[in-house]
Amino acid sequence: MTGLSCRAVRRCLDAFHDRELSIADQIAVGAHVDRCDDCAARLAELRAVGAALRTVAPGRGALTY
């Protein structure tokens, strides 16, 4: 992934946040987010939701298989 549009980045922000993308895609999305305030704000919202969920469910860890 290179030269990503905001639309393309927004489709994979959840996977980026969860570190589910390939290394190349993580780098490409990260580079876009570094230079795009709108996409950075959306990523910040995802992080805030995650932090809020961790706050209301203390002691709950990620599922392991």
C-alpha positions in Angstrom: 0.0 0.0 0.0 1.5 3.3 -1.0 0.0 6.7 -1.6 -3.1 5.9 0.4 -6.3 8.0 0.2 -8.1 8.9 3.4 -10.9 6.6 2.3 -8.6 3.6 2.0 -7.0 4.4 5.4 -10.3 4.7 7.1 -11.4 1.3 5.9 -8.4 -0.3 7.6 -8.0 1.9 10.7 -9.5 -0.8 13.0 -7.0 -3.3 11.7 -4.2 -0.8 12.0 -5.2 0.0 15.6 -5.3 -3.8 16.4 -2.0 -4.4 14.6 -3.6 -6.9 12.2 -2.1 -5.4 9.0 1.0 -6.6 7.3 4.2 -4.7 8.2 4.1 -2.9 4.9 0.5 -1.9 5.4 1.1 -0.8 9.0 3.9 1.5 7.7 1.8 2.9 4.9 -1.2 3.6 7.1 1.1 5.0 9.9 2.8 7.3 7.4 -0.6 8.6 6.2 -1.9 9.1 9.7 1.3 11.0 10.6 0.5 13.6 7.9 -3.3 13.6 7.9 -5.0 15.4 10.7 -8.4 13.9 9.9 -7.3 10.3 9.9 -5.2 11.0 13.0 -8.3 12.2 14.8 -10.2 9.1 13.8 -7.4 6.9 15.1 -7.4 9.0 18.3 -11.1 8.3 18.7 -10.5 4.5 18.3 -7.8 4.7 21.0 -10.1 6.7 23.3 -12.9 4.1 22.9 -10.4 1.3 23.7 -9.2 3.2 26.8 -12.7 3.8 27.9 -13.6 0.1 27.5 -10.5 -0.9 29.5 -11.5 1.5 32.3 -15.0 0.1 32.7 -13.9 -3.5 32.5 -10.8 -3.7 34.7 -9.2 -7.0 35.1 -10.5 -8.3 31.8 -7.7 -9.4 29.6 -7.6 -10.3 25.9 -8.9 -13.7 25.0 -6.2 -16.3 24.5 -6.7 -19.5 22.5 
